[in-house]
Amino acid sequence: MMRETPAWWLLTAVFVATGAYSVLRAAGHGPWRVRLSHGSHVLMCSAMAVMPWAWPSGTAGVLLLGVFAVAGLWHLGLAFTTARPADASAPGPNPGRGLLLAHAGMMFAMVWMAALMSAMTGTAPSGGTGSAGAGMTTDQTGAAGMSGHTMPGDPMPGHTMSGDPMGSADAAAMPMNHLDQPVWAHGVTVAVTALLLAVTCLLVTVAARTWHREPGRSRRLGVGDGVVAGVMASGMAASLVLMW
């Protein structure tokens, strides 16, 4: 995995900014479905902003994964069951379907990223250490192998080193740029990255069409929503590339 700390700071700033926009949209006027959709993006941007620096362990991480799965299914359900979806002001027979599918894709991508972070940090509830071990450096592996051995010249004979220095609590707090993605995850990561890039293109297209077809306030909100969501999707894709 690339270890570009400045890039992670830049992405954190991007998700803080897009999250702030989503807060304003969620707190504003409009159909409840639109505001709830923006609320789910507030949670998504918050998770993406802190992800490079820490990740919740155990049940909290699984709960977060479940929330994004529900949000993805909710957007997917709206796309196929609602006659006039969340962006009903846009022109066309069923204009919001593509946009809602894009939002669903982003949420399902977050499910993968949450699962991947749990694997990388070894914080899954099962307590398995295989994934975390894959991300340990040579020095860390050597240190783990010394657990339980007496150090030469130890002023306290019989004193042993305490457990694994890469325990789940430490791994959960370790910045992501010190961890490595498991080899088995690369294929799925490539597919999810491609999905996010496709979502970005779709959102930019929706924003461009809104600019040409909608008047006044509807144009500003439609273009703003499309551009900001596109920045979110491209930022998530960039994060996955940096996690390689």
DONU-189416 format. One record per residue: residue number from 0; residue in three letters; x, y, z of N, C-alpha, C in turn. Coordinates in steps of 0.02 Angstrom, whole numbers, plus 32768, in hexadecimal, padded with zeros to 4 digits. Layout:
DONU-189416
R;NUM;Ala;X;Y;Z;X;Y;Z;X;Y;Z
...
This chain:
DONU-189416
R;0;Met;802A;7FC5;8000;8000;8000;8000;802C;803E;8000
R;1;Met;8018;8071;7FD9;803C;80B0;7FD9;8035;80D3;801D
R;2;Arg;8069;80F3;8033;8068;8112;8075;8071;815D;806D
R;3;Glu;8041;817D;804B;8045;81C4;803D;801B;81EA;8070
R;4;Thr;8039;81FB;80A8;8014;821D;80DD;7FF6;825F;80C5
R;5;Pro;8019;828A;809E;7FF9;82C7;8084;7FBA;82B9;805D
R;6;Ala;7FB9;8283;8037;7F7E;8271;8010;7F44;8261;803E
R;7;Trp;7F52;823E;8076;7F1D;822E;80A6;7F02;826E;80C6
R;8;Trp;7F2E;829E;80D5;7F16;82DD;80F2;7EEA;8301;80C0
R;9;Leu;7EFC;8300;8080;7ED4;8321;804D;7E90;8300;8047
R;10;Leu;7E8E;82BD;8047;7E4E;829A;8043;7E24;82A7;8082
R;11;Thr;7E43;82AB;80BB;7E1E;82BB;80F8;7DFD;82FF;80F2
R;12;Ala;7E22;8330;80D8;7E06;8373;80CE;7DCB;8371;809C
R;13;Val;7DD2;8349;8068;7D9D;8342;8036;7D5E;8327;8056
R;14;Phe;7D64;82F4;807F;7D29;82D5;809D;7D0B;8301;80D5
R;15;Val;7D34;8328;80F6;7D19;8358;8126;7CEF;838C;8102
R;16;Ala;7D08;83A5;80C9;7CE4;83D7;80A3;7CA3;83BC;8086
R;17;Thr;7CA6;8380;8066;7C6A;8364;8049;7C38;834E;8080
R;18;Gly;7C52;833A;80BA;7C26;8329;80F1;7C02;8367;810B
R;19;Ala;7C24;83A0;810D;7C05;83DE;8123;7BCD;83F2;80F3
R;20;Tyr;7BD8;83E9;80B2;7BA4;83F7;8081;7B67;83CA;808D
R;21;Ser;7B74;838A;809A;7B3D;835B;80A6;7B16;836C;80E5
R;22;Val;7B39;8386;8118;7B16;839C;8155;7AE6;83D4;8145
R;23;Leu;7AFC;8405;811D;7AD1;843D;810A;7A95;8425;80E2
R;24;Arg;7A9F;83F6;80B6;7A68;83DC;808D;7A38;83B2;80B6
R;25;Ala;7A54;838B;80E4;7A29;8361;810E;79FE;838B;813E
R;26;Ala;7A19;83C5;8153;79F5;83F0;8181;79C8;8422;815E
R;27;Gly;79CB;8425;811B;79A5;8456;80F6;795F;843E;80E6
R;28;His;793E;8462;80B9;78FA;8451;80A5;78FC;841F;806C
R;29;Gly;78C5;83FD;8063;78C0;83CC;802D;789F;838C;8044
R;30;Pro;7891;835E;8016;7872;831E;8027;789D;82F8;805A
R;31;Trp;787D;82D2;8085;78A1;82AF;80B9;78D2;827C;809C
R;32;Arg;78C0;825F;8062;78EE;822E;8043;7930;824F;802E
R;33;Val;792B;828C;8015;7967;82B1;8000;7992;82C0;803D
R;34;Arg;7972;82D8;8073;7998;82E9;80AF;79B6;82AB;80D0
R;35;Leu;7991;8273;80CF;79AC;8236;80EC;79E7;821C;80C3
R;36;Ser;79E2;8224;8081;7A1A;820F;8056;7A58;8238;8066
R;37;His;7A50;8279;806F;7A89;82A3;8081;7AA3;8291;80C7
R;38;Gly;7A75;827E;80F3;7A8B;8268;8136;7AB7;822B;8133
R;39;Ser;7AA7;81FC;8106;7AD2;81C0;80FF;7B17;81D3;80E5
R;40;His;7B19;8208;80BC;7B5A;821E;80A2;7B82;8243;80D8
R;41;Val;7B60;8261;8108;7B84;827F;8141;7BAA;8248;8166
R;42;Leu;7B88;8210;8173;7BA8;81D8;8195;7BE1;81BC;816B
R;43;Met;7BD6;81B6;812A;7C09;819A;80FE;7C47;81C7;80FD
R;44;Cys;7C3D;8208;80F6;7C76;8237;80F5;7C9B;8237;8138
R;45;Ser;7C76;8231;816F;7C96;822F;81B0;7CC3;81F2;81B6
R;46;Ala;7CA9;81B8;819F;7CD1;817B;81A2;7D0E;8180;8176
R;47;Met;7D06;819C;813A;7D3F;81A3;810C;7D73;81D4;8126
R;48;Ala;7D5C;8208;814A;7D8B;823B;8163;7DB8;821F;819A
R;49;Val;7D9D;81F3;81C4;7DC5;81D8;81FC;7DE6;8196;81EB
R;50;Met;7DD1;8176;81B4;7DEA;8133;81A4;7E36;812F;819E
R;51;Pro;7E59;8160;8181;7EA2;8159;817D;7EC5;8159;81C0
R;52;Trp;7EA4;8170;81F4;7EC6;817B;8233;7EB0;814B;826A
R;53;Ala;7E74;8131;8266;7E5C;8101;8299;7E1E;80DE;827E
R;54;Trp;7E0E;80A4;829B;7DD3;807F;8286;7DB5;805C;82C2
R;55;Pro;7D73;805E;82CB;7D54;803E;8305;7D60;7FF2;8305
R;56;Ser;7D67;7FD7;833F;7D75;7F8F;8345;7D37;7F68;8356
R;57;Gly;7D3A;7F27;834A;7D06;7EF9;8360;7CC1;7F09;8348
R;58;Thr;7C91;7F09;8376;7C4B;7F12;8366;7C3D;7F55;8346
R;59;Ala;7C60;7F89;835A;7C55;7FCC;833E;7C64;7FCD;82F3
R;60;Gly;7C9A;7FAB;82DF;7CAA;7FA8;8298;7C76;7F82;8270
R;61;Val;7C5E;7F4B;828C;7C2A;7F23;826A;7BE9;7F4A;8266
R;62;Leu;7BD9;7F70;829B;7B9C;7F99;829B;7BA0;7FCD;8264
R;63;Leu;7BDA;7FEC;825C;7BE2;801E;8228;7BDA;7FFF;81E3
R;64;Leu;7BF5;7FC4;81DA;7BEE;7FA0;819B;7BA4;7F93;818D
R;65;Gly;7B7F;7F7E;81C0;7B38;7F71;81B8;7B10;7FAF;81A6
R;66;Val;7B22;7FE8;81C3;7AFF;8027;81B4;7B07;8038;816A
R;67;Phe;7B43;8031;8150;7B4E;8041;8109;7B2A;800F;80DC
R;68;Ala;7B26;7FD0;80F1;7B02;7F9F;80C9;7AB7;7FB0;80C6
R;69;Val;7A9B;7FC5;80FE;7A54;7FD9;8100;7A4A;8017;80D4
R;70;Ala;7A78;8047;80D9;7A72;8084;80B0;7A75;8073;8065
R;71;Gly;7AA1;8044;8053;7AA5;802F;800D;7A65;800E;7FF5
R;72;Leu;7A49;7FE2;801E;7A0B;7FC0;800D;79D1;7FF2;8008
R;73;Trp;79D1;8024;8034;799D;8057;8034;799E;807F;7FF3
R;74;His;79D9;8096;7FDE;79DF;80BA;7F9F;79CC;808D;7F64
R;75;Leu;79E1;804E;7F68;79D1;801F;7F32;7986;8014;7F2E
R;76;Gly;7966;800E;7F68;791E;8005;7F68;78F9;8041;7F4C
R;77;Leu;7910;807D;7F5D;78F1;80B9;7F42;78F8;80BC;7EF6
R;78;Ala;7931;80A6;7EDD;793E;80AA;7E95;790C;8080;7E6E
R;79;Phe;78F4;8048;7E8A;78CA;801B;7E64;7881;8019;7E7B
R;80;Thr;7871;8039;7EB3;782C;8036;7ECB;7809;8079;7ECE
R;81;Thr;782E;80AF;7EC8;780F;80F1;7ECD;7803;810C;7E87
R;82;Ala;77C5;8121;7E7A;77B3;813A;7E38;77DB;8179;7E26
R;83;Arg;77E1;81A7;7E56;7808;81E3;7E4B;7839;81E8;7E84
R;84;Pro;7877;81D1;7E7A;78A8;81CD;7EB0;78BD;8210;7ECC
R;85;Ala;78F3;820F;7EF2;7907;8248;7F1B;7911;8288;7EF3
R;86;Asp;792C;8283;7EB6;7938;82BF;7E8F;7902;82C8;7E5A
R;87;Ala;78C3;82C8;7E72;788A;82C9;7E45;7885;8308;7E1B
R;88;Ser;78A8;833D;7E2D;78A5;837B;7E07;78CB;8377;7DC5
R;89;Ala;78F6;8345;7DBE;791D;833E;7D80;78F0;8326;7D47
R;90;Pro;7901;8338;7D09;78D7;8324;7CD0;78DF;82DA;7CBF
R;91;Gly;78AE;82C0;7C98;78B2;827B;7C82;787D;8250;7CA2
R;92;Pro;7872;8213;7C89;783C;81E8;7CA2;7848;81CF;7CE9
R;93;Asn;7884;81BE;7CFA;7894;81A7;7D3E;78DB;81BD;7D4D
R;94;Pro;78E6;81FF;7D53;7929;821C;7D51;7955;820A;7D8C
R;95;Gly;7937;81FA;7DC6;7960;81EF;7E01;797D;81AA;7E07
R;96;Arg;7969;817B;7DDC;797F;8136;7DE4;79CB;812F;7DE0
R;97;Gly;79E9;814D;7DAD;7A31;8148;7DA6;7A56;8167;7DE0
R;98;Leu;7A3C;81A1;7DF8;7A5C;81C3;7E30;7A56;8199;7E70
R;99;Leu;7A1C;817A;7E7B;7A13;8151;7EB6;7A3E;8112;7EB2
R;100;Leu;7A46;80F6;7E77;7A73;80BC;7E6F;7ABB;80D0;7E7E
R;101;Ala;7ACD;810E;7E6A;7B11;8126;7E79;7B1B;812B;7EC5
R;102;His;7AE9;8146;7EE8;7AEF;814B;7F31;7AF1;8105;7F51
R;103;Ala;7ACA;80D6;7F36;7ACC;8092;7F50;7B11;8074;7F45
R;104;Gly;7B2F;8080;7F0B;7B71;8066;7EFD;7BA5;8081;7F2E
R;105;Met;7B9F;80C1;7F3F;7BCE;80DF;7F6F;7BC7;80BF;7FB4
R;106;Met;7B89;80B2;7FC8;7B7F;8094;800A;7B99;804C;800C
R;107;Phe;7B8D;8027;7FD6;7BA7;7FE2;7FD4;7BF4;7FE2;7FD1
R;108;Ala;7C11;8014;7FB1;7C5A;801B;7FB2;7C73;8027;7FF9
R;109;Met;7C4C;804C;8020;7C5F;8058;8066;7C5B;8017;808F
R;110;Val;7C2D;7FEB;807D;7C2A;7FAA;809E;7C6C;7F85;8094
R;111;Trp;7C85;7F85;8056;7CC4;7F64;8048;7CFE;7F86;806D
R;112;Met;7CFF;7FC8;806D;7D35;7FEC;808E;7D35;7FDF;80D9
R;113;Ala;7CF9;7FDB;80F7;7CF5;7FCB;813E;7D0E;7F85;814C
R;114;Ala;7CFB;7F55;8121;7D12;7F10;812A;7D5E;7F0D;8120
R;115;Leu;7D77;7F31;80EF;7DBF;7F31;80E1;7DE6;7F4F;811A
R;116;Met;7DCE;7F86;8136;7DF0;7FA4;816F;7DF2;7F76;81AB
R;117;Ser;7DBB;7F52;81B7;7DBA;7F22;81EE;7DEC;7EEA;81E2
R;118;Ala;7DF3;7ED4;81A3;7E24;7EA1;8193;7E6B;7EBB;819A
R;119;Met;7E77;7EF8;8184;7EBA;7F15;8186;7ED2;7F22;81CE
R;120;Thr;7EA3;7F35;81F8;7EB5;7F44;823D;7EAE;7F09;826C
R;121;Gly;7E90;7ED1;8251;7E86;7E97;827B;7E56;7EA3;82B3
R;122;Thr;7E21;7ECD;82A7;7DF2;7EDF;82DC;7DAF;7EBE;82D4
R;123;Ala;7DAA;7E8A;82A9;7D6B;7E67;82A2;7D5A;7E43;82E3
R;124;Pro;7D18;7E3C;82F2;7D04;7E1C;8331;7D1E;7DD6;8339
R;125;Ser;7D2D;7DB3;8301;7D44;7D6E;8306;7D88;7D6A;8328
R;126;Gly;7DAC;7DA2;8329;7DEC;7DA4;834B;7E24;7D85;8324
R;127;Gly;7E16;7D74;82E3;7E4A;7D56;82BA;7E84;7D86;82B0
R;128;Thr;7EC0;7D6C;82AC;7EFB;7D97;82A5;7F1C;7D8E;8261
R;129;Gly;7EFE;7D64;8235;7F1F;7D58;81F5;7F26;7D97;81CC
R;130;Ser;7EEF;7DBF;81C7;7EF2;7DFB;819E;7F21;7E2E;81BB
R;131;Ala;7F1E;7E37;81FC;7F4A;7E67;821C;7F92;7E52;8212
R;132;Gly;7F9E;7E11;8217;7FE2;7DF9;820F;7FFD;7E07;81CA
R;133;Ala;7FD0;7E08;8198;7FE6;7E17;8154;8000;7E5D;814E
R;134;Gly;7FE9;7E8A;817A;7FFE;7ECF;8176;8038;7EDF;81A4
R;135;Met;8054;7EAF;81C8;808B;7EBC;81F6;80CC;7EC2;81D1
R;136;Thr;80F4;7EF1;81E6;8136;7EF8;81C8;8165;7EC4;81E4
R;137;Thr;81A0;7EBF;81C6;81D1;7E8F;81DE;81E3;7E9C;8226
R;138;Asp;81EC;7EDC;8238;81FE;7EEB;827D;81C7;7ED7;82AC
R;139;Gln;8187;7EE2;8298;8150;7ED1;82C4;814B;7E86;82CC
R;140;Thr;8156;7E61;8294;8153;7E19;8298;8188;7DFE;82C7
R;141;Gly;81C4;7E1B;82C2;81FB;7E05;82ED;81EC;7E13;8335
R;142;Ala;81CD;7E4E;8342;81BC;7E5F;8387;8189;7E2F;83A3
R;143;Ala;8158;7E1C;8378;8125;7DEE;838F;8143;7DAB;83A0
R;144;Gly;8175;7D96;8378;8194;7D56;8384;81BC;7D54;83C4
R;145;Met;81CD;7D8E;83E2;81F4;7D91;841F;81C9;7D8E;845D
R;146;Ser;8186;7D8D;8451;8159;7D8D;848A;8166;7D4F;84B5
R;147;Gly;816D;7D5A;84F6;8176;7D23;8524;81BD;7D0E;852E
R;148;His;81EF;7D2F;850D;8235;7D1D;8514;8259;7D4E;8541
R;149;Thr;8289;7D35;8566;82B1;7D5F;8592;82E4;7D86;856A
R;150;Met;82E8;7DC7;8575;8318;7DF1;8551;835D;7DE9;856F
R;151;Pro;8393;7DE2;8545;83D6;7DDE;8560;83E7;7E1E;8587
R;152;Gly;8407;7E14;85C0;841B;7E4D;85E8;83E1;7E6F;860B
R;153;Asp;83A9;7E4D;860E;836F;7E6A;862F;837D;7E72;8679
R;154;Pro;8375;7EAF;8694;8382;7EB8;86DB;834F;7E93;8706
R;155;Met;831A;7E7B;86E7;82E6;7E57;870D;82E1;7E11;86EF
R;156;Pro;830C;7DE2;8703;830A;7D9E;86E7;82C4;7D81;86ED
R;157;Gly;82B0;7D5E;86B9;826F;7D3F;86B9;8238;7D6D;86A2
R;158;His;824A;7DAE;8699;8218;7DDE;8681;820E;7DD3;8637
R;159;Thr;81CF;7DCE;8621;81C1;7DC2;85DA;819C;7DFD;85BD
R;160;Met;81A2;7E02;857B;817F;7E38;8558;8134;7E2A;8558
R;161;Ser;810D;7E5E;855E;80C5;7E55;855D;80AF;7E46;8516
R;162;Gly;8073;7E29;850D;8056;7E0E;84D0;8069;7E2E;848E
R;163;Asp;8040;7E21;845D;804B;7E36;8418;8047;7E82;8413
R;164;Pro;807C;7EA2;83F9;807A;7EEA;83F2;8048;7F01;83BE
R;165;Met;802C;7ED4;8398;7FFA;7EE7;8366;7FB6;7ECC;837A
R;166;Gly;7FA6;7ED1;83BA;7F64;7EBC;83D2;7F2E;7EE4;83B0
R;167;Ser;7EF0;7ECB;83B5;7EB9;7EEA;8390;7EAE;7F32;83A4
R;168;Ala;7EB6;7F44;83E3;7EAB;7F89;83F8;7EDE;7FB7;83D9
R;169;Asp;7F1F;7FA2;83D8;7F52;7FCB;83BA;7F48;7FD1;836E
R;170;Ala;7F35;7F99;834F;7F2C;7F9B;8306;7EF2;7FC8;82F3
R;171;Ala;7EBE;7FCA;831D;7E85;7FF4;830D;7E98;803D;830E
R;172;Ala;7EC8;8050;8339;7EDB;8096;833E;7F15;80A8;8310
R;173;Met;7F30;8076;82ED;7F6A;8083;82C1;7F54;80A4;8281
R;174;Pro;7F77;80D9;826A;7F65;80F9;822B;7F68;80C7;81F2
R;175;Met;7F3B;80D0;81C1;7F36;80A1;818B;7F75;80A0;8160
R;176;Asn;7F9B;80D7;815E;7FD6;80D7;8134;800F;80AE;8153
R;177;His;8002;808B;818A;8032;805C;81A7;801A;8014;81A0
R;178;Leu;7FE3;800A;817B;7FC7;7FC7;8173;7FC7;7FB4;812A
R;179;Asp;7FBF;7F74;811C;7FBF;7F5B;80D8;7F7F;7F35;80CA
R;180;Gln;7F67;7F3B;808D;7F2B;7F19;8078;7F39;7ECF;806D
R;181;Pro;7F0F;7EA2;8087;7F1A;7E5A;807B;7F19;7E4A;8030
R;182;Val;7F42;7E1B;801C;7F48;7E0A;7FD5;7F05;7DF2;7FBA
R;183;Trp;7EDE;7DCD;7FE2;7E9F;7DB1;7FC9;7E6C;7DE8;7FB8
R;184;Ala;7E77;7E25;7FD2;7E45;7E5A;7FC8;7E51;7E82;7F89
R;185;His;7E89;7E79;7F67;7E9B;7EA4;7F2F;7E68;7EA2;7EF7
R;186;Gly;7E50;7E67;7EE6;7E21;7E61;7EAE;7DE0;7E88;7EBB
R;187;Val;7DC5;7E80;7EF7;7D87;7EA3;7F09;7D94;7EEF;7F0A
R;188;Thr;7DCE;7F03;7F24;7DDE;7F4A;7F28;7DE1;7F69;7EE2
R;189;Val;7DFE;7F45;7EB2;7E00;7F5E;7E6D;7DB9;7F67;7E52
R;190;Ala;7D8D;7F36;7E5F;7D48;7F3A;7E47;7D23;7F75;7E67
R;191;Val;7D2C;7F7E;7EA8;7D0A;7FB5;7ECB;7D24;7FF8;7EB4
R;192;Thr;7D66;7FFC;7EA7;7D83;803A;7E8D;7D65;804B;7E49
R;193;Ala;7D5E;8019;7E1E;7D40;8024;7DDC;7CF8;803B;7DE4
R;194;Leu;7CD3;801D;7E13;7C8F;8032;7E1F;7C8B;807B;7E34
R;195;Leu;7CB7;8090;7E60;7CB7;80D5;7E78;7CC9;8106;7E40
R;196;Leu;7CF6;80F3;7E14;7D07;811E;7DDB;7CCB;8124;7DAC
R;197;Ala;7CA7;80ED;7DA2;7C6A;80EF;7D78;7C35;811C;7D98
R;198;Val;7C2E;8116;7DDA;7BFF;8140;7DFF;7C12;818A;7DF7
R;199;Thr;7C53;8199;7DFB;7C69;81DE;7DF2;7C55;81F9;7DAE
R;200;Cys;7C60;81D2;7D7A;7C4D;81E8;7D36;7C02;81F3;7D31
R;201;Leu;7BDB;81C6;7D4F;7B92;81CD;7D4D;7B7B;820D;7D71
R;202;Leu;7B98;821A;7DAA;7B85;8255;7DD1;7B98;8296;7DAD
R;203;Val;7BD1;8297;7D8D;7BE5;82D2;7D67;7BB6;82DD;7D2C
R;204;Thr;7BA1;82A6;7D0C;7B71;82AB;7CD4;7B2F;82C6;7CEC
R;205;Val;7B16;82AE;7D26;7AD8;82C7;7D41;7ADC;8311;7D51
R;206;Ala;7B15;8326;7D6E;7B1E;836D;7D7D;7B1E;8397;7D3E
R;207;Ala;7B3E;837F;7D09;7B41;83A4;7CCA;7AFC;83AB;7CAB
R;208;Arg;7AD5;8375;7CAC;7A91;8378;7C91;7A65;83A7;7CBA
R;209;Thr;7A6D;83A5;7CFB;7A46;83D2;7D26;7A57;841B;7D16
R;210;Trp;7A96;8429;7D0A;7AAB;846E;7CFA;7A89;8488;7CBB
R;211;His;7A80;845C;7C8A;7A63;8471;7C4A;7A16;8471;7C4B
R;212;Arg;79F7;844B;7C77;79AF;8442;7C73;7987;8462;7CAB
R;213;Glu;79A7;846F;7CE4;7981;8488;7D1E;798B;84D3;7D27
R;214;Pro;7958;84F5;7D3E;795E;853D;7D4B;796E;854C;7D94
R;215;Gly;798B;8587;7DA0;7991;85A4;7DE2;79AC;8577;7E19
R;216;Arg;7986;8574;7E50;799C;8551;7E8C;79A4;8506;7E7F
R;217;Ser;7977;84E8;7E58;797C;84A1;7E48;79BD;8492;7E25
R;218;Arg;79D3;84BF;7DFA;7A13;84B6;7DD8;7A4C;84B7;7E09
R;219;Arg;7A4D;84E9;7E35;7A84;84EF;7E65;7A88;84B2;7E92
R;220;Leu;7A4F;849C;7EAC;7A4F;8463;7EDA;7A61;8423;7EB5
R;221;Gly;7A46;841A;7E79;7A54;83DD;7E53;7A9D;83D8;7E40
R;222;Val;7AB9;840F;7E28;7B00;840E;7E16;7B2C;8406;7E53
R;223;Gly;7B1A;8429;7E8A;7B41;8423;7EC7;7B41;83DB;7EE2
R;224;Asp;7B05;83BD;7EE3;7B00;8378;7EFC;7B28;8348;7ED0
R;225;Gly;7B23;8350;7E8E;7B46;8323;7E60;7B92;832A;7E65
R;226;Val;7BA9;8368;7E68;7BF2;8374;7E6C;7C0E;835B;7EAE
R;227;Val;7BEC;836A;7EE5;7C05;8356;7F27;7C05;8309;7F2D
R;228;Ala;7BCF;82E9;7F16;7BCD;82A0;7F18;7C03;8282;7EEC
R;229;Gly;7C10;82A2;7EB2;7C46;828A;7E87;7C8A;8290;7EA9
R;230;Val;7C95;82C7;7ECE;7CD3;82CE;7EF3;7CD9;8298;7F29
R;231;Met;7CA1;8289;7F4A;7CA2;8253;7F7C;7CB7;8211;7F5C
R;232;Ala;7C97;8200;7F24;7CA6;81C0;7F03;7CEE;81BC;7EEC
R;233;Ser;7D07;81F3;7ECE;7D4C;81F2;7EB6;7D7D;81F0;7EF1
R;234;Gly;7D6B;8211;7F29;7D95;820E;7F64;7D98;81C8;7F81
R;235;Met;7D60;81A4;7F80;7D5F;815F;7F97;7D8A;8133;7F6A
R;236;Ala;7D86;813F;7F28;7DB0;8119;7EF9;7DF9;8126;7F06
R;237;Ala;7E0B;8165;7F12;7E51;8177;7F21;7E68;8155;7F61
R;238;Ser;7E3C;8151;7F93;7E4D;8131;7FD2;7E5D;80E7;7FC7
R;239;Leu;7E35;80C6;7F9D;7E41;807F;7F8F;7E84;8076;7F6B
R;240;Val;7E94;80A4;7F3D;7ED4;80A0;7F1A;7F0E;80A6;7F4B
R;241;Leu;7F07;80D5;7F7A;7F3D;80DE;7FAC;7F41;80A3;7FDC
R;242;Met;7F0B;807E;7FE4;7F0B;8043;8010;7F2A;8006;7FEE
R;243;Trp;7F3B;800B;7FAF;7F55;7FD1;7F8A;7F96;7FB7;7FA8
